[in-house]
Amino acid sequence: MSFDVKQAVTIAGSYLNDLFPTNGKTQLEEVEHDLHDDLWKVTFSYEDPNADPLGVRRYSGQPFQRVYKVVTVDSRGLVTSVKMR
């Protein structure tokens, strides 16, 4: 099965949000198609929920620390890995 970048991002994003619920604050960072292995590597970021346990950043206007995850999707549309970046 072959699919385009939009489908790869949709599959990867859905999988990531199932594992790490982010309340819709996931941001797409980059997408890479590895033609040799026919894999899609999709990088997302989201605010680290543990970086501000007291809520100080929220009220001071300081930016939140972001977590980066790379989701790999194979040619069948199956997620094969989720890694920190």
Secondary structure, 3 states (H helix, E strand, C coil): CCCCHHHHHHHHHHHHHHHCCCCCCCEEEEEEEECCCCEEEEEEEEECCCCCCCCHHHHHCCCCCEEEEEEEECCCCCEEEEEEC
